[in-house]
Amino acid sequence: MSLTDVFLRPSLTVEAPKVAESEGMTLEQLVNAALAEKLSVMRTESYCCERAARGDIPRAIEILKEAGAGNPTPPADEILA
């Protein structure tokens, strides 16, 4: 592990220890968990954008039009009017 100085806004300095205590963890654990969650969200967003850029929308529409072709709708999936 490494030691890093972090400057927090006064409101976070007051609230974070309270939240950590209510969750039964140390402030260090809370900061690590919060940072890990944020990095995960940012990586997921980046991954989705990269995947979307490689997408072939006309091909996807073709596939969706063919999905289920020739297969009867299961009774549980029928829409009752």
VMD Tcl script that builds the backbone (N, CA, C; Angstrom):
set m [mol new atoms 243]
animate dup $m
set s [atomselect $m all]
$s set {name element resname resid chain x y z} {
  {N N MET 1 A 0.831 -1.179 0.000}
  {CA C MET 1 A 0.000 0.000 0.000}
  {C C MET 1 A 0.874 1.240 0.000}
  {N N SER 2 A 0.313 2.321 -0.471}
  {CA C SER 2 A 1.068 3.573 -0.452}
  {C C SER 2 A 0.267 4.627 0.293}
  {N N LEU 3 A 0.967 5.615 0.762}
  {CA C LEU 3 A 0.363 6.700 1.518}
  {C C LEU 3 A 0.208 7.888 0.588}
  {N N THR 4 A -0.994 8.441 0.546}
  {CA C THR 4 A -1.270 9.591 -0.303}
  {C C THR 4 A -2.017 10.632 0.508}
  {N N ASP 5 A -1.581 11.863 0.439}
  {CA C ASP 5 A -2.305 12.948 1.099}
  {C C ASP 5 A -3.445 13.382 0.195}
  {N N VAL 6 A -4.620 13.518 0.778}
  {CA C VAL 6 A -5.790 13.955 0.028}
  {C C VAL 6 A -6.449 15.087 0.806}
  {N N PHE 7 A -6.753 16.164 0.120}
  {CA C PHE 7 A -7.433 17.284 0.752}
  {C C PHE 7 A -8.916 17.192 0.426}
  {N N LEU 8 A -9.736 17.174 1.463}
  {CA C LEU 8 A -11.176 17.048 1.297}
  {C C LEU 8 A -11.867 18.370 1.624}
  {N N ARG 9 A -13.004 18.570 1.011}
  {CA C ARG 9 A -13.824 19.734 1.366}
  {C C ARG 9 A -14.253 19.580 2.820}
  {N N PRO 10 A -14.449 20.690 3.500}
  {CA C PRO 10 A -14.847 20.617 4.910}
  {C C PRO 10 A -16.092 19.760 5.152}
  {N N SER 11 A -17.055 19.843 4.263}
  {CA C SER 11 A -18.285 19.057 4.456}
  {C C SER 11 A -17.992 17.555 4.393}
  {N N LEU 12 A -17.062 17.147 3.538}
  {CA C LEU 12 A -16.697 15.732 3.454}
  {C C LEU 12 A -15.899 15.304 4.679}
  {N N THR 13 A -15.072 16.209 5.169}
  {CA C THR 13 A -14.276 15.908 6.355}
  {C C THR 13 A -15.171 15.642 7.561}
  {N N VAL 14 A -16.324 16.293 7.605}
  {CA C VAL 14 A -17.275 16.094 8.703}
  {C C VAL 14 A -18.131 14.852 8.467}
  {N N GLU 15 A -18.634 14.704 7.265}
  {CA C GLU 15 A -19.610 13.651 6.982}
  {C C GLU 15 A -18.998 12.271 6.788}
  {N N ALA 16 A -17.856 12.180 6.139}
  {CA C ALA 16 A -17.256 10.878 5.819}
  {C C ALA 16 A -16.998 10.013 7.049}
  {N N PRO 17 A -16.418 10.545 8.118}
  {CA C PRO 17 A -16.215 9.689 9.301}
  {C C PRO 17 A -17.527 9.171 9.886}
  {N N LYS 18 A -18.581 9.982 9.810}
  {CA C LYS 18 A -19.889 9.551 10.327}
  {C C LYS 18 A -20.419 8.376 9.507}
  {N N VAL 19 A -20.309 8.493 8.191}
  {CA C VAL 19 A -20.787 7.422 7.313}
  {C C VAL 19 A -19.960 6.160 7.529}
  {N N ALA 20 A -18.655 6.311 7.617}
  {CA C ALA 20 A -17.777 5.158 7.841}
  {C C ALA 20 A -18.169 4.440 9.124}
  {N N GLU 21 A -18.375 5.199 10.192}
  {CA C GLU 21 A -18.742 4.588 11.469}
  {C C GLU 21 A -20.096 3.883 11.370}
  {N N SER 22 A -21.055 4.517 10.700}
  {CA C SER 22 A -22.383 3.898 10.581}
  {C C SER 22 A -22.346 2.618 9.737}
  {N N GLU 23 A -21.357 2.519 8.845}
  {CA C GLU 23 A -21.209 1.326 8.005}
  {C C GLU 23 A -20.284 0.289 8.647}
  {N N GLY 24 A -19.725 0.635 9.818}
  {CA C GLY 24 A -18.847 -0.297 10.521}
  {C C GLY 24 A -17.492 -0.467 9.861}
  {N N MET 25 A -16.987 0.608 9.281}
  {CA C MET 25 A -15.674 0.544 8.629}
  {C C MET 25 A -14.855 1.762 9.021}
  {N N THR 26 A -13.580 1.690 8.720}
  {CA C THR 26 A -12.710 2.832 8.982}
  {C C THR 26 A -12.873 3.844 7.856}
  {N N LEU 27 A -12.424 5.055 8.114}
  {CA C LEU 27 A -12.457 6.089 7.083}
  {C C LEU 27 A -11.623 5.650 5.879}
  {N N GLU 28 A -10.481 5.028 6.142}
  {CA C GLU 28 A -9.633 4.548 5.055}
  {C C GLU 28 A -10.374 3.529 4.188}
  {N N GLN 29 A -11.105 2.613 4.820}
  {CA C GLN 29 A -11.872 1.614 4.070}
  {C C GLN 29 A -12.962 2.275 3.237}
  {N N LEU 30 A -13.632 3.273 3.824}
  {CA C LEU 30 A -14.691 3.984 3.098}
  {C C LEU 30 A -14.121 4.690 1.874}
  {N N VAL 31 A -13.008 5.379 2.047}
  {CA C VAL 31 A -12.392 6.108 0.929}
  {C C VAL 31 A -11.955 5.129 -0.157}
  {N N ASN 32 A -11.357 4.010 0.229}
  {CA C ASN 32 A -10.940 3.003 -0.749}
  {C C ASN 32 A -12.139 2.432 -1.501}
  {N N ALA 33 A -13.212 2.113 -0.776}
  {CA C ALA 33 A -14.406 1.548 -1.412}
  {C C ALA 33 A -15.044 2.559 -2.365}
  {N N ALA 34 A -15.151 3.804 -1.918}
  {CA C ALA 34 A -15.765 4.839 -2.749}
  {C C ALA 34 A -14.949 5.088 -4.018}
  {N N LEU 35 A -13.644 5.126 -3.884}
  {CA C LEU 35 A -12.781 5.342 -5.052}
  {C C LEU 35 A -12.851 4.154 -6.006}
  {N N ALA 36 A -12.866 2.954 -5.470}
  {CA C ALA 36 A -12.963 1.758 -6.313}
  {C C ALA 36 A -14.280 1.758 -7.094}
  {N N GLU 37 A -15.373 2.122 -6.430}
  {CA C GLU 37 A -16.672 2.182 -7.115}
  {C C GLU 37 A -16.652 3.216 -8.231}
  {N N LYS 38 A -16.111 4.385 -7.965}
  {CA C LYS 38 A -16.059 5.451 -8.971}
  {C C LYS 38 A -15.213 5.033 -10.169}
  {N N LEU 39 A -14.061 4.420 -9.915}
  {CA C LEU 39 A -13.209 3.965 -11.017}
  {C C LEU 39 A -13.916 2.890 -11.841}
  {N N SER 40 A -14.640 2.020 -11.186}
  {CA C SER 40 A -15.379 0.973 -11.886}
  {C C SER 40 A -16.427 1.579 -12.814}
  {N N VAL 41 A -17.147 2.574 -12.333}
  {CA C VAL 41 A -18.160 3.246 -13.156}
  {C C VAL 41 A -17.514 3.910 -14.358}
  {N N MET 42 A -16.404 4.566 -14.135}
  {CA C MET 42 A -15.732 5.269 -15.236}
  {C C MET 42 A -15.188 4.287 -16.269}
  {N N ARG 43 A -14.650 3.165 -15.815}
  {CA C ARG 43 A -14.142 2.154 -16.750}
  {C C ARG 43 A -15.292 1.532 -17.541}
  {N N THR 44 A -16.407 1.295 -16.880}
  {CA C THR 44 A -17.559 0.701 -17.554}
  {C C THR 44 A -18.082 1.637 -18.632}
  {N N GLU 45 A -18.160 2.909 -18.329}
  {CA C GLU 45 A -18.620 3.887 -19.314}
  {C C GLU 45 A -17.696 3.890 -20.529}
  {N N SER 46 A -16.403 3.895 -20.271}
  {CA C SER 46 A -15.423 3.888 -21.346}
  {C C SER 46 A -15.551 2.627 -22.197}
  {N N TYR 47 A -15.698 1.476 -21.540}
  {CA C TYR 47 A -15.845 0.202 -22.238}
  {C C TYR 47 A -17.091 0.214 -23.129}
  {N N CYS 48 A -18.205 0.702 -22.588}
  {CA C CYS 48 A -19.451 0.732 -23.371}
  {C C CYS 48 A -19.329 1.645 -24.588}
  {N N CYS 49 A -18.655 2.772 -24.421}
  {CA C CYS 49 A -18.456 3.693 -25.547}
  {C C CYS 49 A -17.594 3.055 -26.629}
  {N N GLU 50 A -16.543 2.340 -26.215}
  {CA C GLU 50 A -15.686 1.656 -27.185}
  {C C GLU 50 A -16.464 0.582 -27.935}
  {N N ARG 51 A -17.278 -0.189 -27.215}
  {CA C ARG 51 A -18.076 -1.236 -27.847}
  {C C ARG 51 A -19.101 -0.636 -28.807}
  {N N ALA 52 A -19.728 0.451 -28.408}
  {CA C ALA 52 A -20.739 1.093 -29.252}
  {C C ALA 52 A -20.113 1.600 -30.551}
  {N N ALA 53 A -18.893 2.096 -30.475}
  {CA C ALA 53 A -18.217 2.609 -31.667}
  {C C ALA 53 A -17.955 1.499 -32.685}
  {N N ARG 54 A -17.835 0.256 -32.212}
  {CA C ARG 54 A -17.584 -0.869 -33.116}
  {C C ARG 54 A -18.875 -1.498 -33.628}
  {N N GLY 55 A -19.999 -1.029 -33.117}
  {CA C GLY 55 A -21.282 -1.640 -33.460}
  {C C GLY 55 A -21.692 -1.415 -34.907}
  {N N ASP 56 A -22.483 -2.329 -35.419}
  {CA C ASP 56 A -23.010 -2.252 -36.782}
  {C C ASP 56 A -24.534 -2.254 -36.661}
  {N N ILE 57 A -25.110 -1.051 -36.609}
  {CA C ILE 57 A -26.545 -0.929 -36.362}
  {C C ILE 57 A -27.386 -1.612 -37.443}
  {N N PRO 58 A -27.108 -1.423 -38.732}
  {CA C PRO 58 A -27.921 -2.124 -39.737}
  {C C PRO 58 A -27.872 -3.654 -39.557}
  {N N ARG 59 A -26.721 -4.191 -39.235}
  {CA C ARG 59 A -26.607 -5.645 -39.014}
  {C C ARG 59 A -27.396 -6.066 -37.780}
  {N N ALA 60 A -27.334 -5.272 -36.728}
  {CA C ALA 60 A -28.086 -5.585 -35.508}
  {C C ALA 60 A -29.587 -5.598 -35.795}
  {N N ILE 61 A -30.063 -4.668 -36.601}
  {CA C ILE 61 A -31.487 -4.629 -36.959}
  {C C ILE 61 A -31.863 -5.871 -37.754}
  {N N GLU 62 A -30.987 -6.287 -38.678}
  {CA C GLU 62 A -31.220 -7.533 -39.432}
  {C C GLU 62 A -31.378 -8.719 -38.493}
  {N N ILE 63 A -30.473 -8.841 -37.558}
  {CA C ILE 63 A -30.497 -9.954 -36.608}
  {C C ILE 63 A -31.783 -9.929 -35.792}
  {N N LEU 64 A -32.172 -8.742 -35.335}
  {CA C LEU 64 A -33.388 -8.635 -34.529}
  {C C LEU 64 A -34.638 -8.978 -35.336}
  {N N LYS 65 A -34.648 -8.638 -36.627}
  {CA C LYS 65 A -35.801 -8.973 -37.472}
  {C C LYS 65 A -35.938 -10.480 -37.635}
  {N N GLU 66 A -34.799 -11.172 -37.634}
  {CA C GLU 66 A -34.817 -12.619 -37.807}
  {C C GLU 66 A -35.031 -13.367 -36.491}
  {N N ALA 67 A -34.845 -12.700 -35.387}
  {CA C ALA 67 A -34.948 -13.358 -34.084}
  {C C ALA 67 A -36.350 -13.917 -33.881}
  {N N GLY 68 A -36.403 -15.184 -33.629}
  {CA C GLY 68 A -37.679 -15.827 -33.358}
  {C C GLY 68 A -38.499 -16.154 -34.591}
  {N N ALA 69 A -37.974 -15.864 -35.778}
  {CA C ALA 69 A -38.721 -16.135 -37.010}
  {C C ALA 69 A -39.032 -17.626 -37.101}
  {N N GLY 70 A -40.271 -17.955 -37.348}
  {CA C GLY 70 A -40.677 -19.351 -37.486}
  {C C GLY 70 A -40.949 -20.036 -36.159}
  {N N ASN 71 A -40.753 -19.338 -35.072}
  {CA C ASN 71 A -41.033 -19.911 -33.760}
  {C C ASN 71 A -42.319 -19.295 -33.204}
  {N N PRO 72 A -43.271 -20.134 -32.802}
  {CA C PRO 72 A -44.496 -19.569 -32.242}
  {C C PRO 72 A -44.210 -18.875 -30.901}
  {N N THR 73 A -45.023 -17.880 -30.604}
  {CA C THR 73 A -44.883 -17.174 -29.338}
  {C C THR 73 A -45.309 -18.091 -28.201}
  {N N PRO 74 A -44.461 -18.264 -27.210}
  {CA C PRO 74 A -44.864 -19.087 -26.057}
  {C C PRO 74 A -46.090 -18.487 -25.372}
  {N N PRO 75 A -46.993 -19.293 -24.846}
  {CA C PRO 75 A -48.217 -18.765 -24.223}
  {C C PRO 75 A -47.942 -17.711 -23.139}
  {N N ALA 76 A -46.886 -17.874 -22.382}
  {CA C ALA 76 A -46.601 -16.916 -21.312}
  {C C ALA 76 A -46.181 -15.549 -21.863}
  {N N ASP 77 A -45.774 -15.475 -23.146}
  {CA C ASP 77 A -45.314 -14.229 -23.731}
  {C C ASP 77 A -46.364 -13.515 -24.555}
  {N N GLU 78 A -47.540 -14.110 -24.688}
  {CA C GLU 78 A -48.588 -13.473 -25.500}
  {C C GLU 78 A -49.133 -12.244 -24.795}
  {N N ILE 79 A -49.486 -11.249 -25.611}
  {CA C ILE 79 A -50.080 -10.021 -25.081}
  {C C ILE 79 A -51.591 -10.193 -25.162}
  {N N LEU 80 A -52.224 -10.076 -24.025}
  {CA C LEU 80 A -53.679 -10.207 -23.972}
  {C C LEU 80 A -54.309 -8.818 -24.035}
  {N N ALA 81 A -55.232 -8.661 -24.966}
  {CA C ALA 81 A -55.868 -7.346 -25.107}
  {C C ALA 81 A -57.245 -7.349 -24.494}
}
mol reanalyze $m
mol bondsrecalc $m
mol representation Tube
mol addrep $m
